[in-house]
Amino acid sequence: MKHTQNTETSQEQATRVDSEMSFSGSANNSNDVMVALSPDEINKMRSLRTSLGIKWTAAGALLGFFSCICSICNPIDSLYYVNLYGVSSLAVCVAFYGLYLIFE
């Protein structure tokens, strides 16, 4: 068995881990990565995230509206509870995920 040596120093490993954690959203407000980005890049990333959140929120709202109309009209009797509880719950989850993206 061969042992491969890791050529990264501990500082490089820490920087890589911090950058990976900050992009996944689980970093503890580490500003090390934010220093490397210009304010224009930060604003661009925030605006992309906000526009993605608006799209998710709109999709949840449309899905909720569709579920409401299907529950009121009841076109297929056997799918009444699926529309009322399943699709409505999914719509709320999608809408709140979009709100999370907007307000984070």
C-alpha positions, -999 to 999 in steps of 0.1 A, spaced: 0 0 0 13 34 -9 7 64 12 2 96 -8 14 128 8 -8 157 10 10 187 -4 -15 213 10 -4 232 40 -28 235 69 -35 271 61 -44 262 25 -67 234 37 -84 258 62 -89 283 35 -103 257 11 -127 243 37 -138 278 47 -146 287 11 -165 254 5 -185 259 37 -193 295 29 -207 286 -5 -228 258 10 -242 282 35 -229 265 67 -200 288 75 -201 308 107 -199 343 91 -164 338 79 -153 369 62 -121 354 48 -137 346 15 -156 379 13 -124 399 14 -112 383 -18 -143 393 -37 -149 428 -49 -181 447 -38 -194 444 -74 -191 407 -74 -208 404 -40 -237 426 -52 -239 404 -83 -241 372 -63 -267 387 -40 -289 399 -69 -287 365 -86 -297 349 -54 -326 373 -50 -339 368 -85 -337 330 -80 -357 335 -48 -383 355 -66 -387 328 -92 -391 301 -65 -416 322 -46 -436 328 -78 -436 291 -87 -449 283 -52 -476 310 -55 -487 296 -89 -487 260 -76 -507 271 -46 -532 289 -68 -535 259 -90 -541 237 -59 -567 261 -46 -586 261 -80 -584 223 -82 -597 219 -46 -626 243 -53 -636 228 -87 -628 192 -77 -625 179 -112 -614 144 -101 -630 132 -69 -603 107 -60 -576 134 -61 -594 159 -38 -572 152 -7 -540 150 -28 -547 185 -41 -559 199 -8 -531 185 14 -503 173 -8 -500 200 -35 -509 228 -11 -482 217 13 -457 215 -16 -466 250 -27 -461 264 7 -427 247 10 -416 260 -24 -428 295 -16 -410 296 17 -378 283 1 -380 313 -23 -386 336 6 -356 321 24 -334 329 -7 -347 364 -8 -343 374 28 -311 355 38 
